[in-house]
Amino acid sequence: MRVLIGADTWAPDVNGASYAGQRLAAELAARGHEVHVVAPARGLRSRPARRVGPVTEHRVRSCRVPKPPDFRLCPPPGLRQTCRAILRRVRPDVVHVQSHMVLGRMLLTAAADLGIPSMATTHMIPENIIPAISFLHLPESGLKKLFWWDAVRVLSRAGLVTAPTPLAASMAEQGGVPGPVLPVSNGLDLSRFRPDTTGRGPAFRARHGIAADVPLVGFVGRLDREKHVEEIVRATALLRAGAVPDARLVVVGDGEERARLGALVRDRHLEHAVTFTGRLTDDEIPDVYPALDVFVNAGTAELQSLVTLEAMATGKPVVAVDAGALPHLARPGENGWRYPHGDVAALADRLARVLTDPEGAVALGAASLRIASEHSLATTVDTFEELYRTKARPVVPVRAFRSARRARRHADARR
């Protein structure tokens, strides 16, 4: 099968949608499918198609936008024609877009123009995009309505829509996206993320100057507003002032909140207790989780949270905010604990429960392993292969749909 994946974010972008798309593409290629990827170039000139690892990339001219950092947008003028030209050259059996942003919508429109079966996976909710469109100076409720109005308009051009979790699928349907929106996990490569048997954890600690015997809390992800890493920093201060005086925190990632978090660390006198590693390569990420005693996620806009799944697949307890899709992963008393957003004292308490009970932490980690096994990448790709064959379908081209609608209006007016 020839599959074309369209993505508004792709390597070297660091986010869940980019990682999910890359893993899907690589696994499809490993199974013998011919995989093409259409994604933004890193500059104002499109690049010729070229082989990158197991897939063929088609990079389309793009420019930077103010927010989010490093995000690139493909300028709309001429983009529909560019997408049609790529689809004519590739002649895919199915187009699978990973976003309803500019490039994703134009690929769906071009697929409809050419009668090519298509589908879309939505990795976004309003909270992901609101910081980038705050310049519109609308109330948050207005920005959310605008988000869903646009999502419905674009995703209606896909022959099928999926989302990473049942919650994400339900939110899309409630937002007006034509259903059924099918929940399909992003999937996880369980051969890369697994319990440590080779000393990766101690080696990671040594590289970053963290003693082997101190209790270590960890976070991996973008340091952006909706991740609320400041709650984790404040909880670390409470831990050290109370139940776990030698607790340490390691923060892996980068983003627009990095400077503010550094200032908070200095304000709380945590310079020797908090380590910022910056952005690590994809090859280094599997070394992070074995070094931790507990993984924490305070993000309130998670549609699935691959990093939480990665920690669980490494056999780690998790403490997560009771928001978004995280309740699907963090199950109180089974593999970890949850806390209410903004309640830093409760977060510190949940972390202390794990760190002060080593035997209980082992049992929580074993449950994490069991839950993570339900999200194998192999199962995800099995599902998408079946959907490509049986559910993805062509849709009526946008122009044809509008022409038919205008014709019906004229006919009604003559009656």
C-alpha positions in Angstrom: 0.0 0.0 0.0 1.2 3.5 -0.8 0.5 5.8 2.2 0.9 9.6 2.3 1.1 11.1 5.8 0.6 14.9 6.0 1.9 16.7 9.1 2.1 20.4 10.1 4.8 19.4 12.6 7.5 16.9 11.8 11.1 16.2 12.8 13.0 18.1 14.2 9.8 19.5 15.9 9.4 18.2 19.4 5.7 17.5 20.3 3.4 14.5 20.7 1.8 14.8 17.2 5.3 14.9 15.5 6.5 11.8 17.5 3.3 9.9 16.9 3.4 10.5 13.1 7.1 9.6 12.9 6.6 6.3 14.7 3.6 5.5 12.6 5.5 6.2 9.4 8.5 4.2 10.4 6.4 1.2 11.4 4.4 1.3 8.2 7.6 1.3 6.2 9.0 -1.5 8.3 6.0 -3.6 7.3 6.7 -3.1 3.6 4.4 -0.2 2.8 5.6 2.7 0.6 5.4 5.7 2.9 5.5 9.4 1.8 5.5 12.3 4.2 4.5 15.9 3.4 5.7 18.4 6.0 6.9 22.0 6.3 10.4 22.7 5.0 12.7 24.7 7.4 12.7 27.7 5.1 10.9 29.6 2.4 11.8 27.2 -0.4 10.2 23.8 -1.0 12.6 20.9 -1.3 12.6 18.1 -3.8 11.4 14.8 -2.6 14.2 12.8 -0.9 14.6 9.6 1.0 15.0 10.1 4.8 15.4 6.8 6.6 12.6 4.5 5.6 10.3 7.2 4.2 10.2 9.7 1.3 9.8 13.3 2.5 8.3 16.1 0.5 9.1 19.4 2.3 6.9 22.4 1.5 8.0 26.0 1.9 7.2 27.5 5.3 7.8 30.4 7.6 8.1 30.8 11.3 5.2 32.1 13.5 5.6 34.0 16.8 3.9 31.2 18.8 4.4 28.4 19.6 8.2 28.6 19.5 9.8 26.8 16.5 6.4 26.1 14.9 6.4 26.7 11.1 3.4 27.5 8.9 3.1 26.8 5.2 1.8 30.0 3.5 -1.7 29.3 2.0 -1.1 31.1 -1.4 -0.6 28.3 -4.0 -0.5 25.6 -1.3 -3.6 23.8 -2.6 -1.9 23.5 -6.1 1.3 22.3 -4.5 -0.5 19.6 -2.6 -2.4 18.5 -5.7 0.9 18.3 -7.6 2.5 16.1 -4.9 -0.5 13.8 -4.8 -0.5 13.4 -8.6 3.2 12.4 -8.5 2.9 10.0 -5.6 -0.6 8.6 -6.4 -1.2 7.4 -2.8 -3.8 4.8 -1.9 -4.7 6.9 1.1 -3.9 10.3 2.5 -3.6 10.4 6.4 -3.2 13.9 7.8 -2.1 14.4 11.4 -3.4 18.0 11.8 -6.2 20.2 10.6 -3.9 23.2 10.4 -2.9 24.8 7.1 -0.9 22.0 5.4 -3.3 19.3 6.7 -6.4 21.0 5.5 -4.9 21.7 2.0 -3.9 18.0 1.7 -7.4 16.9 2.6 -8.8 19.4 0.1 -6.4 18.2 -2.6 -7.3 14.6 -1.9 -11.0 15.4 -2.3 -10.2 17.2 -5.6 -8.5 14.1 -7.0 -10.9 11.5 -5.5 -8.2 10.0 -3.2 -9.4 8.2 0.0 -8.4 10.2 3.1 -8.5 10.2 6.8 -7.4 12.5 9.6 -6.1 12.1 13.2 -6.8 15.0 15.5 -4.1 15.6 18.1 -5.3 19.0 19.2 -7.8 20.6 21.6 -8.4 24.4 22.0 -5.9 24.7 24.9 -3.1 23.7 22.6 -3.7 26.5 20.2 -5.2 29.3 22.3 -1.7 30.8 23.3 -0.9 31.1 19.6 -4.2 32.9 18.7 -4.5 35.1 21.8 -3.7 38.1 19.5 -7.3 38.0 18.4 -8.3 39.4 21.8 -11.4 37.3 22.1 -12.5 35.8 25.5 -11.3 32.2 26.0 -14.8 30.9 25.3 -14.8 32.7 22.0 -11.4 31.3 21.1 -12.6 27.8 21.8 -15.7 28.3 19.6 -13.4 29.5 16.9 -11.2 26.5 17.2 -14.0 24.0 16.9 -15.7 25.9 14.1 -12.5 25.6 12.1 -11.8 22.0 13.1 -15.3 20.9 12.0 -15.0 22.8 8.7 -11.6 21.0 7.9 -12.2 17.6 9.4 -15.4 17.3 7.5 -13.2 17.0 4.4 -11.8 13.7 5.7 -13.3 10.4 4.9 -12.7 9.2 8.5 -11.5 10.9 11.7 -9.6 9.3 14.6 -8.3 10.6 17.9 -5.7 9.1 20.4 -8.1 8.4 23.2 -11.8 7.9 23.9 -11.8 11.3 25.7 -10.3 13.0 22.7 -12.8 11.3 20.3 -15.7 12.4 22.5 -14.4 16.0 22.7 -14.2 16.2 18.9 -17.7 14.9 18.5 -19.0 17.3 21.1 -17.2 20.1 19.3 -19.2 19.2 16.2 -16.8 17.0 14.2 -18.9 14.5 12.2 -18.8 11.1 13.9 -18.1 8.5 14.8 -14.6 9.7 15.7 -12.7 6.5 16.3 -10.3 6.3 19.3 -7.0 4.8 18.2 -4.0 5.0 20.6 -0.9 6.8 19.2 0.9 3.6 20.2 4.3 3.0 21.9 7.4 1.1 20.7 7.7 -1.3 23.6 11.1 -2.4 22.4 12.5 1.0 23.1 10.8 1.8 26.3 11.1 -1.0 28.8 12.5 -1.7 32.3 16.2 -1.1 32.7 18.4 -4.1 32.6 21.6 -2.5 31.3 22.3 0.4 33.7 20.9 3.2 31.6 19.3 4.9 34.6 22.5 5.2 36.7 24.4 6.3 33.6 21.9 9.1 33.0 22.2 10.3 36.6 26.0 10.3 36.4 25.9 12.3 33.2 23.8 15.0 34.8 25.5 15.1 38.2 22.6 13.4 40.1 23.6 11.1 42.9 22.6 7.5 42.5 20.9 7.3 45.9 18.7 10.4 46.0 14.9 10.2 45.3 14.4 11.6 41.8 11.2 13.1 40.4 11.1 13.6 36.6 9.3 15.4 33.9 9.8 15.2 30.1 8.1 17.5 27.6 7.8 21.0 26.2 8.2 23.8 28.8 5.1 25.7 27.7 2.3 27.3 29.6 -0.2 24.4 29.5 2.4 22.0 30.9 2.3 23.8 34.3 5.9 22.7 35.2 5.9 25.5 37.8 3.6 23.3 39.9 6.2 20.5 39.9 8.9 22.9 41.0 6.8 24.3 43.8 5.9 20.7 44.9 9.6 19.8 44.9 10.2 22.7 47.4 7.5 21.3 49.7 8.9 17.8 49.4 12.3 19.0 50.5 10.9 21.0 53.3 8.9 18.1 54.6 8.7 14.3 54.0 11.6 13.9 51.5 14.3 16.4 52.3 16.8 15.0 49.7 14.3 14.9 46.8 15.6 16.0 43.4 13.8 17.0 40.2 15.0 16.6 36.7 13.2 18.5 33.9 13.9 17.3 30.3 12.9 19.6 27.5 12.8 23.3 26.5 10.2 25.9 25.7 9.0 29.5 26.2 8.6 28.9 30.0 12.3 27.9 30.5 13.5 31.3 31.8 10.5 31.8 34.1 11.1 28.3 35.6 14.7 29.1 36.2 13.8 32.2 38.0 11.3 30.2 40.2 14.0 27.7 41.0 16.3 30.5 42.2 13.5 32.1 44.1 12.9 28.9 46.0 16.6 28.2 46.5 16.4 25.0 44.6 19.5 25.5 42.4 21.1 22.3 43.7 17.9 20.3 43.7 16.6 20.9 40.2 18.4 19.9 37.0 17.3 21.3 33.6 18.8 19.0 30.9 17.4 21.1 27.9 16.2 19.3 24.8 17.6 15.7 24.4 17.7 13.7 21.2 15.2 11.0 20.6 17.9 8.4 21.1 18.6 9.8 24.6 15.0 9.9 25.8 14.7 6.1 26.7 17.6 6.7 29.2 15.7 9.2 31.2 12.9 7.1 32.6 15.0 4.4 34.2 16.8 7.1 36.2 13.5 8.2 37.9 11.7 7.0 41.0 8.5 8.7 39.9 7.3 10.5 36.7 5.0 13.5 37.1 2.8 15.2 34.5 1.0 18.5 35.4 -0.2 19.3 31.8 -3.9 20.1 31.5 -4.1 19.8 27.7 -3.0 16.2 27.1 -4.9 14.2 24.6 -2.9 11.1 25.4 0.6 11.9 26.7 3.2 9.7 25.1 5.8 10.7 27.7 3.6 9.4 30.5 3.1 6.1 28.5 6.9 6.0 28.0 7.5 6.3 31.7 4.9 3.6 32.4 6.4 1.2 29.9 9.7 1.6 31.8 7.9 0.4 34.9 7.6 3.7 36.7 4.8 5.0 39.0 3.2 8.1 37.7 1.6 11.1 39.4 -0.6 13.2 37.1 -3.0 16.1 37.2 -6.6 15.1 37.1 -7.3 16.7 33.7 -7.4 15.9 30.0 -6.7 12.3 29.1 -4.3 11.7 32.0 -7.0 10.0 34.2 -6.9 7.2 31.5 -3.3 6.5 32.4 -2.8 7.5 36.1 -5.1 5.3 38.1 -5.1 6.1 41.9 -3.7 3.3 44.0 -3.1 1.1 41.0 -0.1 2.6 39.1 0.1 6.0 40.8 -1.9 9.0 41.9 -3.8 12.0 40.6 -4.1 15.5 42.1 -6.3 18.6 41.4 -4.9 21.2 39.0 -3.3 24.0 41.0 -3.2 22.2 44.3 0.6 22.1 44.8 0.3 20.7 48.4 -1.7 17.8 47.0 0.9 17.2 44.3 3.7 17.1 46.9 1.6 14.7 49.1 1.1 12.3 46.1 4.8 12.4 45.3 5.7 11.7 48.9 3.4 8.7 49.0 5.5 7.1 46.2 8.9 8.2 47.4 8.4 7.1 51.0 7.1 3.7 50.2 9.6 1.8 48.1 7.7 -1.5 48.2 4.5 0.2 47.2 6.3 2.0 44.4 7.4 -1.4 42.9 3.8 -2.5 42.8 2.7 0.7 41.2 5.4 0.4 38.6 4.3 -3.2 37.8 0.8 -1.9 37.2 2.2 0.8 34.9 3.9 -1.9 32.8 0.6 -3.8 32.5 -1.4 -0.7 31.4 1.3 0.4 29.0 1.2 -3.0 27.3 -2.3 -2.1 26.0 -0.8 0.7 23.9 1.7 -1.2 21.7 2.6 0.5 18.5 2.1 -2.9 16.7 -1.6 -2.9 17.7 -2.0 0.8 16.6 -0.5 0.1 13.2 -2.7 -3.0 12.8 -5.7 -0.8 13.4 -4.6 1.9 10.9 -3.8 -0.7 8.2 -7.4 -2.0 8.6 -8.9 1.5 8.5 -6.9 2.4 5.4 -8.2 -0.7 3.6 -11.8 -0.6 4.8 -12.9 2.8 6.1 -10.9 5.6 4.4 -12.8 6.9 1.5 -12.9 9.8 -1.0 -15.1 12.8 -0.1 -16.9 15.4 -2.3 -14.5 18.1 -3.3 -15.0 21.4 -1.5 -15.7 23.3 -4.7 -18.1 20.7 -6.0 -19.9 20.7 -2.6 -20.2 24.5 -2.7 -21.4 24.5 -6.3 -24.1 21.9 -5.5 -25.2 23.9 -2.5 -25.5 27.0 -4.6 -27.4 25.1 -7.2 -29.9 23.9 -4.6 -30.4 27.4 -3.3 -31.0 28.8 -6.8 -33.5 25.9 -7.4 -35.3 26.7 -4.2 -35.5 30.4 -5.0 -37.2 29.6 -8.4 -39.9 27.6 -6.8 
